[in-house]
Amino acid sequence: MSSMRNARVVPISSELWQIQNGECFVDILRRSERMEQNGTWAEACELRFEGAQYLLEIVGEDDVRLDWNDKESRAAMELLYRSAADNLLVGEIEMAVALWESLLDLDEEDHLEAVVPLAFAYVEIEDYECLENALFDISPKSPEYHLLMLWSEYRRSGGIDRDALRQLRTRHKAWYGEFVAEEHPADEAYLKDCQSERPMQQTEAREFWFATQSIWERNIEFIEALQKA
């Protein structure tokens, strides 16, 4: 893509950088969304991955922290997140991990909360040292945290963390219900609620199920263990 040849990162302070001539990242996000709406998801993924690779190329080996308040820099970081999510969806776990780790290098405040899906991917590749570091940035009150505790314990020992199961069942019933359900329909009601300002917990749980679906498809015995527990 010819438009992806002029962007560069420039420092704006002792701590922050911005992307100059980075309109291409905004354009890629918009074009890939239109592709998905038109049913060409694979092509959208390819476009996002190309953009993510270009972003990492212009960043290079520099210790760069991008300015979230800059439109083009924010679009580049969103693109990197989306490309990582694409890779997770198709089972390219290690590539997803690499892209999310690169994003966290660029955005220490983790505005997109990349650490959450990244932690689940760490368990899948059995990188428990990195998992322990990631846990410091995930709220222990969140449903994702308790689900992560269940997933990591099962991956390590084949057993169920009873305390995490109790927390998920009692404090996050919608999440528990979603992850032990036999079906996860992307029906009209679900899609409509996804667009609302305050989606229901069940909708958020289903979104996360879809986002991490490739992990559960590879580890169906974990879901079966949850259903039986």
HUJO-V518115 format. One record per residue. N is the residue number from 1. RES is the residue in three letters. PHI is phi in degrees with one decimal (999 if undefined). OMEGA is omega in whole degrees, -180 to 180 (none if undefined). Layout:
n->(N	N)
res->(RES	RES)
phi->(PHI	PHI)
omega->(OMEGA	OMEGA)
//
This chain:
n->(1	2	3	4	5	6	7	8	9	10	11	12	13	14	15	16	17	18	19	20	21	22	23	24	25	26	27	28	29	30	31	32	33	34	35	36	37	38	39	40	41	42	43	44	45	46	47	48	49	50	51	52	53	54	55	56	57	58	59	60	61	62	63	64	65	66	67	68	69	70	71	72	73	74	75	76	77	78	79	80	81	82	83	84	85	86	87	88	89	90	91	92	93	94	95	96	97	98	99	100	101	102	103	104	105	106	107	108	109	110	111	112	113	114	115	116	117	118	119	120	121	122	123	124	125	126	127	128	129	130	131	132	133	134	135	136	137	138	139	140	141	142	143	144	145	146	147	148	149	150	151	152	153	154	155	156	157	158	159	160	161	162	163	164	165	166	167	168	169	170	171	172	173	174	175	176	177	178	179	180	181	182	183	184	185	186	187	188	189	190	191	192	193	194	195	196	197	198	199	200	201	202	203	204	205	206	207	208	209	210	211	212	213	214	215	216	217	218	219	220	221	222	223	224	225	226	227	228	229)
res->(MET	SER	SER	MET	ARG	ASN	ALA	ARG	VAL	VAL	PRO	ILE	SER	SER	GLU	LEU	TRP	GLN	ILE	GLN	ASN	GLY	GLU	CYS	PHE	VAL	ASP	ILE	LEU	ARG	ARG	SER	GLU	ARG	MET	GLU	GLN	ASN	GLY	THR	TRP	ALA	GLU	ALA	CYS	GLU	LEU	ARG	PHE	GLU	GLY	ALA	GLN	TYR	LEU	LEU	GLU	ILE	VAL	GLY	GLU	ASP	ASP	VAL	ARG	LEU	ASP	TRP	ASN	ASP	LYS	GLU	SER	ARG	ALA	ALA	MET	GLU	LEU	LEU	TYR	ARG	SER	ALA	ALA	ASP	ASN	LEU	LEU	VAL	GLY	GLU	ILE	GLU	MET	ALA	VAL	ALA	LEU	TRP	GLU	SER	LEU	LEU	ASP	LEU	ASP	GLU	GLU	ASP	HIS	LEU	GLU	ALA	VAL	VAL	PRO	LEU	ALA	PHE	ALA	TYR	VAL	GLU	ILE	GLU	ASP	TYR	GLU	CYS	LEU	GLU	ASN	ALA	LEU	PHE	ASP	ILE	SER	PRO	LYS	SER	PRO	GLU	TYR	HIS	LEU	LEU	MET	LEU	TRP	SER	GLU	TYR	ARG	ARG	SER	GLY	GLY	ILE	ASP	ARG	ASP	ALA	LEU	ARG	GLN	LEU	ARG	THR	ARG	HIS	LYS	ALA	TRP	TYR	GLY	GLU	PHE	VAL	ALA	GLU	GLU	HIS	PRO	ALA	ASP	GLU	ALA	TYR	LEU	LYS	ASP	CYS	GLN	SER	GLU	ARG	PRO	MET	GLN	GLN	THR	GLU	ALA	ARG	GLU	PHE	TRP	PHE	ALA	THR	GLN	SER	ILE	TRP	GLU	ARG	ASN	ILE	GLU	PHE	ILE	GLU	ALA	LEU	GLN	LYS	ALA)
phi->(999	-63.2	-69.0	-96.9	-129.6	-114.6	-71.2	-155.6	-98.5	-133.6	-74.0	-115.0	-159.5	-71.0	-120.3	-115.2	-125.7	-129.2	-96.3	-94.4	56.9	-101.3	-58.7	-61.1	-71.3	-64.6	-64.5	-63.1	-59.2	-65.5	-64.7	-67.5	-66.0	-65.0	-59.8	-62.5	-62.7	-90.3	86.0	-108.5	-66.3	-59.7	-66.0	-63.7	-62.9	-62.0	-65.2	-65.2	-65.9	-60.4	-65.6	-63.3	-62.7	-66.0	-58.1	-66.8	-67.4	-76.7	-72.8	62.7	-94.6	-68.1	-85.4	-108.7	-119.7	-81.7	-82.9	-62.2	-79.7	-89.3	-55.7	-72.3	-66.4	-64.9	-61.6	-63.4	-69.6	-63.3	-63.5	-62.9	-61.4	-64.1	-67.2	-61.5	-63.3	-58.1	-64.8	-63.6	-61.2	-97.0	85.6	-87.3	-64.8	-65.6	-67.7	-59.4	-59.5	-61.2	-69.1	-67.0	-63.8	-63.8	-62.7	-65.8	-65.3	-82.3	-136.2	-62.2	-79.1	51.3	-60.4	-95.4	55.9	-65.8	-62.2	-70.0	-63.9	-61.3	-63.3	-64.9	-68.3	-58.3	-64.3	-59.8	-94.1	59.6	-99.5	-76.8	-65.7	-67.0	-59.8	-59.3	-66.7	-66.0	-61.8	-63.1	-107.3	-118.2	-63.3	-67.8	-92.9	-82.9	-63.9	-61.1	-63.4	-67.8	-64.5	-64.9	-63.1	-64.0	-65.9	-68.7	-66.2	-65.3	-65.4	-78.6	-120.7	81.4	-109.8	-107.4	-74.5	-65.2	-67.4	-63.8	-64.5	-63.3	-63.4	-67.3	-66.5	-91.9	-97.2	-136.7	-60.2	-63.7	-67.9	-60.6	-59.9	-67.9	-80.4	-106.1	-72.1	-78.6	-133.0	-135.9	-71.0	-93.3	-83.0	-62.2	-63.2	-63.2	-62.9	-66.2	-68.8	-58.8	-88.1	-78.5	-68.6	-130.0	-64.5	-67.3	-60.4	-61.2	-65.6	-62.5	-64.2	-69.1	-58.8	-70.2	-58.0	-62.6	-64.9	-110.3	-56.3	-62.5	-66.9	-73.2	-66.1	-81.8	-134.1	-60.5	-65.6	-67.0	-63.3	-63.9	-65.6	-63.7	-64.7	-87.6	-69.0)
omega->(-174	-178	-180	179	-174	-177	175	178	-180	178	176	176	179	-176	-171	176	173	175	175	-179	-177	179	-178	-179	175	-178	-180	178	-178	-179	-179	177	177	177	180	179	180	176	179	-175	-178	179	177	179	180	180	179	-180	176	178	179	179	179	177	-179	178	-177	176	179	-177	-178	176	-170	170	-175	-178	-179	-177	177	-173	-176	177	178	179	179	180	176	178	178	177	-177	179	175	179	176	-178	177	-178	-178	175	176	-169	-176	176	177	179	-178	-179	179	176	176	178	-180	174	-178	-174	-176	180	176	-179	-177	179	178	-177	-177	177	178	180	177	178	177	179	-179	180	176	174	-172	176	177	177	-179	178	-179	-176	179	-175	178	-177	178	178	-175	176	179	-179	-178	176	178	177	177	-177	-178	179	179	-179	-178	-169	-175	-179	-179	175	-173	179	178	178	179	180	-179	-179	-172	-175	-176	-174	-179	178	178	-179	-179	-174	174	-179	178	-179	-180	-172	173	-175	-175	-179	179	-178	178	-179	177	-177	-178	-180	-180	-180	179	179	179	178	179	178	-179	175	-180	175	-180	-178	-177	-172	-178	178	-176	176	178	-176	-176	-180	176	179	178	178	177	-179	-178	-173	none)
//
